[in-house]
Amino acid sequence: MEGVPLRRRPFVILGIAGSLRRASFNRALLRVAAAEVPQDVVLEPFDIAPIPLFNQDVLDAGAPESVRALKERLSAADALLIATPEYNYSVPGVLKNAIDWCSRPPRESAIRGKPTGIMGASPGRFATVRSQHALRQVLMGCVTPVMLDPQVLVDRADTKFDAAGNLTDPEVRKFVRALVAALVDWARQMPRQ
């Protein structure tokens, strides 16, 4: 129809929290990000809890439905945002496991070339510095570009979220808003894979 503007598809960010705990600070951080996305952008969370441990024998027999769903959603998304806790100076096993599934088989990798942002929250005073560093190394092995700046490293998270998981620190909200806006701008400049 003439005169009717075409509606653009929204820019989609797939959000993954590296913690399975329902009251996780990182799940809460993803909710903050979803509320702070720019106009015409949506953040769709994906729960990695149903993803089984990676096993090549299982993949050879056909990827489980939960893995197929993750890979389909990631392939369709314009960008990926990961909120990671820090376990023993590194990335939680469940998060690494989900990434392993997404990257295999290599010719069908859903994560290769996907513009990715990282943030994290922890009750510790060093936030998630080490886990974010370790995650960057894992993603480098997947040929996944990771935005370097701005960084969101939420320390003493137990003092920045209330008992219901609501963020109470306006500075953290400002940092998350800046990260999401920068991720969208950066991803829009990258050539589509």
C-alpha positions as CSV (number, residue, x, y, z in Angstrom):
1,M,0.0,0.0,0.0
2,E,1.2,3.4,-0.9
3,G,1.8,5.8,1.9
4,V,2.1,3.1,4.6
5,P,5.6,3.0,6.0
6,L,7.3,-0.3,6.1
7,R,7.9,-1.5,9.6
8,R,11.5,-2.6,10.2
9,R,12.2,-5.8,12.0
10,P,13.6,-5.1,15.5
11,F,17.2,-5.6,16.2
12,V,17.4,-8.7,18.4
13,I,19.9,-9.4,21.1
14,L,20.0,-13.0,22.5
15,G,20.7,-12.8,26.2
16,I,22.3,-15.7,28.1
17,A,23.0,-15.8,31.8
18,G,25.8,-18.2,32.9
19,S,24.1,-19.1,36.1
20,L,21.3,-21.6,36.5
21,R,20.1,-20.2,39.9
22,R,16.7,-18.6,39.5
23,A,17.7,-15.7,41.8
24,S,21.0,-15.2,40.1
25,F,22.5,-11.7,40.0
26,N,23.4,-12.3,36.3
27,R,19.8,-13.2,35.4
28,A,18.8,-10.0,37.1
29,L,21.4,-8.1,35.2
30,L,20.0,-9.4,31.9
31,R,16.5,-8.2,33.0
32,V,18.1,-4.7,33.5
33,A,19.6,-4.9,30.0
34,A,16.3,-5.9,28.5
35,A,14.7,-2.8,30.1
36,E,17.5,-0.5,28.9
37,V,17.7,-1.5,25.2
38,P,17.4,1.4,22.7
39,Q,14.2,1.9,20.7
40,D,13.6,-0.8,18.1
41,V,15.8,-3.3,19.9
42,V,14.6,-6.3,21.9
43,L,16.6,-8.5,24.3
44,E,15.4,-12.1,24.3
45,P,16.7,-14.2,27.2
46,F,17.5,-17.9,26.6
47,D,17.6,-20.3,29.6
48,I,20.6,-22.7,29.2
49,A,19.4,-25.0,32.0
50,P,18.0,-27.7,29.7
51,I,21.2,-27.9,27.6
52,P,22.8,-31.4,28.3
53,L,26.5,-31.8,28.7
54,F,28.2,-31.8,25.3
55,N,28.9,-35.3,24.0
56,Q,30.0,-35.9,20.4
57,D,28.1,-39.2,20.4
58,V,24.9,-37.3,21.1
59,L,25.7,-34.7,18.4
60,D,26.4,-37.5,15.9
61,A,23.0,-39.0,16.7
62,G,21.3,-35.6,16.3
63,A,21.4,-32.5,18.5
64,P,18.8,-32.5,21.3
65,E,15.9,-30.1,20.9
66,S,17.2,-27.7,23.6
67,V,20.4,-27.4,21.6
68,R,18.6,-26.9,18.3
69,A,16.5,-24.2,19.9
70,L,19.5,-22.3,21.2
71,K,21.4,-22.5,17.9
72,E,18.3,-21.4,16.0
73,R,17.7,-18.4,18.3
74,L,21.4,-17.5,18.2
75,S,21.6,-17.7,14.4
76,A,18.5,-15.5,14.1
77,A,19.8,-12.9,16.6
78,D,21.7,-9.8,15.5
79,A,24.0,-9.9,18.6
80,L,24.6,-11.9,21.8
81,L,24.9,-10.6,25.3
82,I,26.3,-12.9,28.0
83,A,26.0,-12.2,31.7
84,T,28.5,-14.3,33.5
85,P,29.2,-15.0,37.1
86,E,32.7,-16.1,38.2
87,Y,33.3,-19.6,39.5
88,N,36.8,-20.4,40.7
89,Y,38.4,-17.6,38.7
90,S,36.7,-18.7,35.5
91,V,33.6,-19.3,33.5
92,P,30.8,-21.5,34.8
93,G,30.8,-24.9,33.3
94,V,27.2,-24.6,32.1
95,L,28.1,-21.5,30.1
96,K,31.1,-23.1,28.5
97,N,29.0,-26.1,27.7
98,A,26.4,-24.0,25.9
99,I,29.1,-22.3,23.9
100,D,30.6,-25.7,23.0
101,W,27.3,-26.9,21.6
102,C,26.8,-23.6,19.7
103,S,30.2,-23.9,18.0
104,R,29.7,-27.5,16.8
105,P,30.0,-28.8,14.2
106,P,32.3,-26.0,13.1
107,R,30.7,-25.6,9.6
108,E,27.3,-25.1,11.3
109,S,28.5,-22.9,14.2
110,A,25.8,-20.5,15.4
111,I,28.3,-18.4,17.4
112,R,31.0,-17.8,14.8
113,G,31.1,-14.2,13.8
114,K,28.2,-13.2,16.2
115,P,28.8,-9.8,17.7
116,T,29.0,-10.4,21.5
117,G,29.0,-8.3,24.6
118,I,29.9,-9.5,28.1
119,M,28.9,-8.3,31.5
120,G,28.9,-9.9,34.9
121,A,27.9,-9.6,38.6
122,S,29.4,-11.2,41.6
123,P,29.2,-10.7,45.4
124,G,33.1,-10.6,45.4
125,R,35.1,-7.4,45.3
126,F,36.8,-8.2,42.0
127,A,33.4,-8.7,40.3
128,T,33.8,-10.9,37.2
129,V,37.1,-9.7,35.9
130,R,38.7,-13.1,35.6
131,S,35.7,-14.9,34.3
132,Q,35.2,-12.3,31.6
133,H,38.8,-12.6,30.6
134,A,38.5,-16.4,30.4
135,L,35.2,-16.1,28.4
136,R,37.0,-13.8,25.9
137,Q,39.5,-16.6,25.4
138,V,36.9,-19.2,24.8
139,L,35.0,-17.0,22.4
140,M,38.3,-16.2,20.5
141,G,38.5,-20.0,19.9
142,C,35.0,-19.9,18.4
143,V,35.9,-17.0,16.1
144,T,33.4,-14.8,17.9
145,P,34.0,-11.1,18.0
146,V,33.7,-9.6,21.5
147,M,33.2,-6.0,22.2
148,L,36.0,-4.7,24.4
149,D,34.4,-1.5,25.8
150,P,32.4,-0.5,27.7
151,Q,32.8,-3.1,30.4
152,V,30.2,-3.9,33.1
153,L,31.8,-5.5,36.2
154,V,29.4,-5.5,39.1
155,D,31.1,-6.1,42.4
156,R,29.4,-6.6,45.7
157,A,26.3,-7.5,43.8
158,D,24.5,-8.5,47.0
159,T,24.4,-4.8,47.9
160,K,23.2,-3.6,44.5
161,F,20.2,-5.8,44.1
162,D,17.3,-6.1,46.5
163,A,15.8,-9.4,47.8
164,A,13.5,-9.6,44.8
165,G,16.3,-9.2,42.3
166,N,15.7,-5.6,41.5
167,L,18.7,-3.4,40.8
168,T,19.0,-0.6,43.3
169,D,22.2,1.0,42.1
170,P,21.6,3.7,39.4
171,E,25.3,3.7,38.4
172,V,25.1,0.0,37.4
173,R,22.0,0.8,35.4
174,K,23.8,3.6,33.6
175,F,26.7,1.2,32.7
176,V,24.4,-1.5,31.5
177,R,22.5,1.0,29.3
178,A,25.8,2.2,27.8
179,L,26.9,-1.4,27.1
180,V,23.7,-2.4,25.3
181,A,23.7,0.8,23.2
182,A,27.4,0.3,22.3
183,L,26.7,-3.4,21.4
184,V,23.9,-2.4,19.1
185,D,25.9,0.3,17.4
186,W,29.0,-2.0,17.0
187,A,26.9,-5.0,15.7
188,R,25.2,-2.8,13.1
189,Q,28.5,-1.8,11.7
190,M,29.7,-5.3,11.3
191,P,29.2,-7.2,8.0
192,R,26.5,-9.9,8.3
193,Q,27.8,-13.5,8.2
